[in-house]
Amino acid sequence: MVHSAYDSVELLKGSSARIDAAVAYGSKILLGCSDSSLRIYAPSSATGDGGGDDGPPADDLEIQREAYVLERTVSGFWKRAPLAMEVCQSRDLLLSLSEWVALHRLPNLETVVAIGKTKGAHIFCWDDRKGFLCVGRQKRVAIYRLDGGREFVEIKDFGVPDVVKSMAWCGENICVGVRREYMIMNSTTGALSEIFSSGRIAPSLVAPLSPEELLLGKDNIGVFVDQNGKLLQDGRICWSETPGSVIIQKPYAIGRLPRHIEIRSLRAPYPLIQTVGLRDVRLLLQSNSSLIAALNNAVYCLLPVPLGAQIVQLTASGNFEEALSLCKLLPPEDASLRASKESSIHIRYAHHLFDNGSYEEAMEEFLASQVDITYVLSLYPSILLPNLHTIPVLEKFVDSNDELLLSRASSDASDEIESSLPSQQNESGNPMLENKKMNHNALMALVKFLQKKRYGIFERATAEVTEEVVQDSISSYEPYRSKASSKKRGNTHISSVAREMATVLDTALLQALILTGQPSGALELLKGSNYCDLKICENFLMEKCQYTVLLELYKYNEMHRDALKLLNQLIEESNSGGETKSEHTMKFRPNMIIEYLKPLCRTDPMIVLEFSMNVLESCPTETIELFLSGNVPAELVNSYLKQNAPNMQSTYLELMLSMSENAINPKLQNELVHLYLSEVVDWFKDLKEQQKWDEKLYSPTRKKLLSALDNISGYNADDLLKRLPIDALYEERAILLGRLNQHQLALSLYVHKLQLPELALSYCDHVYDTALQQPSRANANIYLTLLQIYLNPRRAIKELEQRTASPFTGISQSPGIQKSGYAKTKMSRQSKKIVEIERADDMRISLSGTDSSRSDGDVDEVIDEGDSIMLKEALDLLGQRWDRINGAQALRVLPRDIKLQDLLPFLKPLLRKSTERRQNSSVIKNLTFNENLQVKEELYNCRRAILKVDADSMCSLCNKRIGSSVFAVYPNGKTLVHFVCFRDSQSIKAVRGPTSTRRK
């Protein structure tokens, strides 16, 4: 026996006749005896109150815990011994089955009606809610309705396969036991559907479980079905013997067995609760909250033990789940007592489970008890907690939301909680027990518990913060309050209980996650909003060597400098081969610093620059991308590098320039070129001292310099020219002179110093292509300049030497190359023809140029016979670029003794192209003339307007006939109006008339 759910009390004994039927009516007991008499028994204390025939006392309708005495005997109440009786309490009626079904009114026992059709019936069942009576007679089942409280009306009569042995209402259906089968009968149609057999030994047994559920007996097993006969997945009740009848009185099922009465719980797995040692019980019936057990000559009452006493018994015996189920049956008016009892039981149950190693189940019970998390965390002494300042001592045992519940809790629940605390404190000193409680399973259960509690506590903490912000905002808009009101407002303080609880929870949760080997969970916790205690968590993570989690803790608390110092230290240890204690497989790499610095670029660029220096050499590209993606000012980065890492300054500028020329401003471009030039000049000086200098040597830096001079546009050419040596680096000087539009000097360097005509030609191509993109077409005669250098080498060399000797004077204002003009002397026939061709070509580039300063009359130059001109290079230039050189000007500068045969590669394509252009122009002229004639013809046709006016023609303004009146026609050639109407409409500016006519 688990506990006492019912107390057995003997009500009466020594009845002179055998008891065949019994019912309870209020506090009285009505017995149908074998001598066909009805005997009424009442409590001995009520027999002298005069309430014998007045019905049950109004103030006491329950069976009393005292001896009962015979109050009245009605002999011959039936013609034969009754088979069954039932009281309808709501209607004060007594239903009985003897020879037939009879209805008597209580308490006077006057006969209301006797149903003659039920003669020979052996079983009935009553539905008090609907007032329906179902009667089993032989192989028939009849259904009657109580009409007006005075007569029964038969509404249905159905046949069944055999005699009905048991029956019960279930919703709109009736469950009947026929032969050894259970069937569901539809009360409307009489349709039968089989459920299952009733067993091989015991007869059928049907017990109503609820208005729509039944308990059916199959030998010693009770099966739960619904109103349609479908099995319910709630298990089965296994009785120790086959019961004769079963009464359902929630939360128990009471079975009448041959040797005793058995009480079982209705909660799976339906354990045995109590056995009552009453043998040979003939009848077991329910009377409100108590049970009546009738033997042959005695009656016993099973009075329920108060729920509070049962809960205490179950808790003391360790049946916590059963105790919790009974707590839910406490009346609603005892809500505070119920909550207190449940919390106390949950806590005791949780300790029981925790001590037996069922950690997850224990945490579920702690969660259900609403106990404070600090109480649960006291079971884990190795979990370090922050000091609490605002949480009172009482709140250490109950959640902060449950102050009212705590104040109303019963004293026994408080004693149970308090009594459990010393034992936990004493147990914490036992090392073996402490190790047991700190094992992996216990910590995993703690993690789940804290995660479930976190949402509610975190929500309340957020609400506190929001309330503070709102109050601060309100205070900031009330600056002119009086001192008294300010003092009063200063005393108002928003409680920070929830925030402190959130701090305790998150701090403990982080430690538990680490101790259970879940660093990823700890990282996820720290990446979101949290209240982790910084000092405790920092020391703990440092002790456990969980550096990745520690970095995230620093990052959340904006301790970026500490995080970056730690990360840099870990990278150095990783590169040196050292391994951390717990993360020995974790390799910290420099790109982790870059990833950490990315979010800081906008908020703290200085710390980004400070710690990016450590990774600039190992990850230059990623670091530059960091500066670019973070929009760190390039000037700031360059200045910082110049002071702290000058050797990386050019690398930074190079990478920025390689990503985009617009990524750095002209000032930084100029600085990059100066860095290249400084390195190249130093390299030149070293080789010159070693007498190994050659103009055709190219170091990597010199290649970069030449590329930068060609492609970068933001440097200052004048400053760079001043830094170049006079006797070297001619290619660099030529590029710079080109930038200053000193093309003649630049070409002279390519031809005479570098002796690379191909570079000179490439230079001219570049200048010419650039000039074509400019509106002024300046420098388009650059090839003529190169031709003059080829044909006058002595003058070009002399001028180059003069300008090189004095490089700082007049560089940007060089007179340039003299401009060629038309000769004033008589031209030859060939030159005249070429001039005509050039004049006919309207697409030819203008002859003006930047380097030209001579007048058109100063064209011819006398070339001495002794001059060693570069005739071959000049002729190659004319043959390769004939389409870009002005033919007339080229012929003027050529020597007079040149052979026409040598000019064929130049003149032949030039004349062919000119002829083709002339022919094309003639064709275009004729086509344009023809098109003009066509347009004129179309214009003439459009102006020829023909309008026919007849007798039916109407004015579009006045809608009258035109007749012989003067008329006017609108420009569309279709709208016809009287001239008078047109004049009037124009005078009054009536727009409506012409608009309407146009629509027509």
Protein Blocks (a to p, Z undefined) as FASTA:
>chain_A
ZZdfbdcddfbghiabdcfbdcdehjbccdddfkopacddddfklmmnopmmnopafklc
cdcddddddfbdcehkbfbdcfbdcddfknopacddfkbccddddfklpafbdcfklgoi
abdcddfknopacddehjaccddddehhlaccdfbdcddfbdcfbdcdehjbccddehja
ccdddfklopacdfbdebjkbccddddfbfkbccddehjaccdddfkopacdebjaddfb
dcfbdcdddfbdcdddfkbccdddfbdehiafbdcddehifbdcdehjbccdddfkbccd
dddddfklmmmmmmmnopamlmmmmmmmpcfklmmmmmmmmmmmmmmmmmmmmmnopaml
mmmmmmmnopafklmmmmmmklccdddfklcfklmmbcfklmmmmmmpcfklmmmmmmmm
mmmmmmmmpmklmmmmmmmklmmmmmmmmmmmmmmmmmmmmmmmmmmmmmmmmmmmmmmb
cfklmmmmmmpccdfklmmmmmmmmmmmmmmmmmnopaklmmmmmmmccfbdfklmmmmm
mmnopaklmmmmmmmnopaklmmmmmmmmmmmmmnopacfklmmbccdfklmmmmmmmmm
mmmmmlmmmmmmmmmmmmmmlmmmmmmmnopafklmmmmmmmmmmmlmmmmmmmmmmmom
klpcfklmmmmmmmmmmmmmmmmmmmmmnopacfkbccfklmmmmmmmmmpckbcfklmm
mmpcfkgoklmmmmmmmmnopaklmmmmmmmmnopaklmmmmmmmmmmmmmmpmklpokl
mmmmmmmmmmmmmlmmmmmmmmmmmmmgoklmcgbjadddddfbdcdfklmmmmmmmmmm
mkbccfbdfklcbdfklmbccddfklccdfklmmmmmmmmmmmccfklmmmmpcfkbcfk
lmmmmmmmmmmmmmmmmmmmmmmmmmmmmmmmmmmmmmmmmmmccddddfkbccfklopa
fklaccdddfkomaccdfklmmmmmmnopaklmmmmmmZZ
